[in-house]
């Protein structure tokens, strides 16, 4: 009987006596973090897909002083996010909470295996969400207004502590708690209040008609059978356990057993092998696959409530984690998936390869036998044909392949073969947690899609829950400000992208028009986060839906159309295969949208069609120049100098209404620095540069001479104007290079003179001279050179916080690089002056993190050994100049 005693660290399942169902939670969103209880479920073999969704760890109570302060401050910051004092205080609390978390971890290790007696205080940690069971002290439950809500949260608090009590008086405080006992949980925060199962059914925010009760806190106690699933042991650390998530890697073929689809949805691709060969040119396959389509969960014949270490030749089922369906063998040796967990065709046995102990080790080699037929899983040499493989026009978006992985068919054969050996690989806990987070948000999205399909109206509460879930999923894609590709991959593996597209296809002609537009906005934000980081597979995966996104460009409410444009921009950016499939009809559509609304996103969209990976797309450049600059003149902000429009001479003016009114450019920037008009100007200048990129003579001619949208005098006046922000001057500097400097008429002497041979006794002074190949615009370059030299001579230091100014300096040095190549620096004195400016800024000893006029003084380190930093002789650079 001693073995039946529950201990700290045990994994248990709680079976409600009243509802005859398990306590479970399948959602990960903070908008729906309630705990529900099943109804009339089989105690041994419950119809619950994931074992971890109804499994809890019994742990000793943790300390929570600093975590409580941290959580309280987080709630204050939500109401006042711009408060810098609270932000700095939050970092201090977070650092103070780290030692507390470390001590809690050690505290659990010390109490591991300690027997639990009635009257002990414990905490319950949900295995699926990795969150603690909490009592909400200020919120009543949904079903019973006189009871408190019970929720899941990821922090420690007194509300997460419960006292274990016997349900019947045959046991008293101090007696050991044994597996199978009926117990009640009393809240430590609210004495004489107990976990209670409501008699009414609650909304589970899930598909189907599964009836669930609500778990709340009430003065009436509910009894729970404690079923021990697994008791940890030091000896079990390196063995496969029931409920573990594993991969099956075929050794001979170097392929993983996979399937594709989404739970509570349709099966996209049946069971097959995905080849992942190791090569010297591609070392990535040396590490195990991180794709969720390779994940399988082990479940015993006796049901998901049972656990322990898996034994060789023990009957078990294999649950595919994406589809939540079981591996089975049907007629004619077809290996497929089924949702029936009572089907005897889902039973398999692991057979060891070579000598082995009783338990299956991690990384163990095995062969898989189908129990019902006695057949063995076999990797076929013939290819697996995808169900969703596109065979349309080679120039259409549907023909794009986002993955070139080699797929093989898997079957079952009567004989056991040596080559059909699988390696059982345990999946890393971080990958499992990421999978659970995403899988816990899917039911909320599925529910709203199904409701709209059935014609139901989406109310404000449901809208808030869906938006919260989508925003949390979008935030989950980014870790420490950087996109996480392993997390983005889950949206492909779990078919969430297809689910989001179905959500965006919901009609907008109902009473919930406004609510659905808000959901659309959050959905497009999620798709945008999915594309961050430049993943080529993600872009190709979404490219098939470009035509659908274009169909939503016309939805102006809640900026839905603009959000769709932003997603299309990220799909197309620097992807030649997609750009080549954008036709002139598409471009006409984009320009027409720009004509109706001057939004900078349309300019950005046209820009990504002109340049791809720094390579100009000449056909698109030429066509966009024609339809945008020559035909649709009202789609451009006009700029001109004052002397040409009866204004102050030498000053730059801008008109946003096709020349009806002009204002000073500097005044326009100050007035609209954070407004849409300023962003339109910025992207218009960027598009000018993209149209002329790669020395496009036609676009340069239209801009500078035919239509006078951008002349030399305008550009040179703006780059000198200190009243303009450095960010805008950088753009004008880049345009000067693209349109007036790096053009076919100006050629570098180095492009022609490839080798220069100098005699030993020759005249070394001639080595630094370069031939000049300039056109009639050389007078402009002379003026540019004079201003650039003067500007650089005034830059005594570089300041880290002045990012735009530093970029401006780098662009001016790029101009100087062209001028050197064009032969502007034949005079040794000019070379000396240029190198002095360059070396002074490269020195670094005078650099500062912030300007000294911001109230802080940063001492400059000058007490250095100058012998070690003696400048290099300038004569050594004469030849290279």
Buried (B, 14 or more C-beta within 10 A) or exposed (E): EEEEBBBBBBBBBBBBEBBBBBBBBBBBBBBBBBBBBBBEBBBEBBEBBBBBBBBBBBBBBBBBEBBBBBBEBBEEBEEEEEEEEBEEBBEEBBEBBEEBEEEBEEBBEEBBBEEBBBBBEBBBBBBBBBBBBBBBBEEBBBBBEEBBBBBBBBBBBBBBBBBBBBBEEEBEEEEBBBBEBBBBBBBBBBEEBBBBBBEEBBBBBBBEEBBBBBBBBBEEBBBBBBBBBBBBEEEBEEBBBBBBBBBBBBBEBEBBBBBBBBBBBEBBBBBBBBBBEEEEEEEEEEEBBBBBBBBBBBBBBEBBBBBBBBBBBBBBBBBBBBBBBBBBBBEEBBBBBBBEBEBEBBBBBBBBBEEBEEBBBBEBBBBBBBBEBEBBBBBBEEEBEBEEEBEEEEEEBBBBEBEEEEBBBBBBEEEEEEEBBBBBBBBEEEBBEBBBBBBBBBBBBBBBBBBBEEEBEBEEEBBBBBBBBBBBBBEBBBEEEEBBBEBBBBBBBBBBBBBBBBBBEBEBEBEBEEBBBBBBBBBBBBBBBBBBBEBEBBBBBBBBBBEEBBBBBEBEEBBBBBBBBBBBBBBBBBBEBBBEBBEEEBBEBBBBBBBEEBBBBBBBBBBBBBBBEEEBBBEBBBBBBBBBBEEBEEBBBBBBBBEEEEBEEEBBBBBBEEEEEBEBBBEBBEEBEEEEBBBBBBBBBBBBBBBBBBBBEBBBEBBBEEBBBBBBBBBBBBBBBEEBBBBBBBBBBBBBBBBBBBBEBBBBBBEEEEEEEEEEEEEEEEBBBBEBBBEEBBEBBEEBBEBBBEBBEEBEBBBEEBEEBBBBBEBBBBBBEBBBBBBBBEEBEBBBBBBBBBEBBEEEEBBBEBBEEEEEEBEEEEEEEEEEEEEEEBEEBBEEB
